[in-house]
């Protein structure tokens, strides 16, 4: 059974930082592209960051150097370090694992991130 378990969300003030973690089980982690998506109320889910098996990362345009995605293959974990957080970053953040060759996509349950003073 595949599980992606997110943690690290919470309430922080504007300008603050959070580090999200996603622990994966039930997959061969190192062959999956890992990503973070987010969905705010009334909006579509959007890409925050993705990291491929080789370690190259891509980011949504709104990130503008504030976030960093990383992966620890031995620990089956992907991280999202978020700095300089803004109220518009408020959303549920979802972990995603994908392997196009295998035709497999998996999602976590999401973790709430709220940026407010």
C-alpha positions as CSV (number, residue, x, y, z in Angstrom):
1,X,0.0,0.0,0.0
2,X,1.4,3.4,-1.1
3,X,1.4,6.1,1.5
4,X,2.6,9.7,1.3
5,X,2.4,11.4,4.6
6,X,2.9,15.1,4.8
7,X,3.9,17.0,7.9
8,X,5.2,20.4,8.9
9,X,2.3,22.6,8.0
10,X,0.9,25.2,10.4
11,X,0.2,28.8,11.1
12,X,3.0,31.3,10.6
13,X,3.3,35.1,10.3
14,X,4.1,36.8,7.0
15,X,7.8,36.7,6.4
16,X,8.2,33.4,8.3
17,X,9.4,30.0,7.3
18,X,8.1,26.5,7.3
19,X,9.6,23.2,6.3
20,X,7.3,20.6,4.9
21,X,8.2,16.9,4.8
22,X,6.6,14.0,2.9
23,X,7.5,10.5,3.9
24,X,6.8,7.9,1.3
25,X,6.2,4.2,1.7
26,X,5.1,1.4,-0.6
27,X,7.0,2.7,-3.6
28,X,10.6,2.5,-4.9
29,X,11.2,6.1,-4.0
30,X,14.3,6.7,-6.0
31,X,12.6,6.1,-9.3
32,X,9.7,8.5,-8.7
33,X,9.6,12.2,-9.5
34,X,8.4,13.9,-6.3
35,X,6.5,17.1,-6.1
36,X,4.6,19.6,-4.0
37,X,1.3,21.1,-5.1
38,X,-1.0,23.4,-3.4
39,X,-4.7,24.3,-3.5
40,X,-6.2,27.4,-2.0
41,X,-10.0,27.7,-1.4
42,X,-11.8,28.4,-4.6
43,X,-8.7,27.9,-6.7
44,X,-7.3,25.1,-8.8
45,X,-4.4,22.9,-7.6
46,X,-1.1,24.3,-8.8
47,X,2.5,23.1,-8.9
48,X,4.7,24.5,-6.3
49,X,7.9,22.5,-7.0
50,X,9.0,19.2,-8.5
51,X,12.3,17.3,-8.2
52,X,13.2,14.5,-10.6
53,X,15.1,11.4,-9.8
54,X,18.4,13.0,-10.8
55,X,17.8,15.9,-8.4
56,X,16.9,18.7,-10.9
57,X,14.2,20.9,-9.5
58,X,11.5,23.1,-11.1
59,X,9.3,25.6,-9.4
60,X,6.1,27.5,-10.0
61,X,6.5,31.1,-11.2
62,X,5.2,32.5,-7.9
63,X,8.0,30.9,-5.9
64,X,10.6,33.4,-7.1
65,X,13.5,31.9,-5.1
66,X,11.6,31.6,-1.8
67,X,11.2,27.9,-1.7
68,X,13.6,25.0,-2.1
69,X,12.6,21.4,-2.8
70,X,15.0,18.5,-1.9
71,X,14.9,14.8,-1.6
72,X,16.6,12.2,0.6
73,X,16.4,8.9,-1.2
74,X,17.7,6.7,1.6
75,X,15.0,8.2,3.9
76,X,12.3,8.1,1.2
77,X,11.5,11.7,2.0
78,X,11.0,14.9,0.1
79,X,11.2,18.3,1.7
80,X,9.9,21.8,0.9
81,X,11.7,24.6,2.6
82,X,9.5,27.7,2.4
83,X,10.9,31.1,3.3
84,X,9.6,34.7,3.1
85,X,6.0,33.3,3.3
86,X,3.1,35.5,2.2
87,X,-0.6,35.4,3.0
88,X,-1.2,34.3,-0.6
89,X,0.8,31.2,0.1
90,X,-2.0,30.0,2.4
91,X,-3.3,26.7,1.0
92,X,-3.4,23.0,1.5
93,X,0.0,21.6,0.3
94,X,0.0,18.1,-1.2
95,X,2.8,15.7,-1.8
96,X,2.9,13.9,-5.2
97,X,4.9,11.0,-6.5
98,X,4.9,10.2,-10.2
99,X,6.5,7.7,-12.6
100,X,5.3,8.2,-16.1
101,X,7.0,5.0,-17.4
102,X,5.0,3.0,-14.9
103,X,1.9,5.1,-15.3
104,X,1.7,5.7,-11.6
105,X,0.7,8.8,-9.7
106,X,0.2,9.0,-5.9
107,X,-1.0,11.8,-3.7
108,X,-0.8,12.5,0.0
109,X,-3.7,13.8,2.1
110,X,-2.3,17.3,2.3
111,X,-1.1,19.6,5.1
112,X,-2.6,23.0,5.8
113,X,-0.3,26.1,5.6
114,X,-1.8,29.3,6.9
115,X,0.1,32.6,6.6
116,X,-1.5,35.3,8.8
117,X,-0.6,37.9,11.3
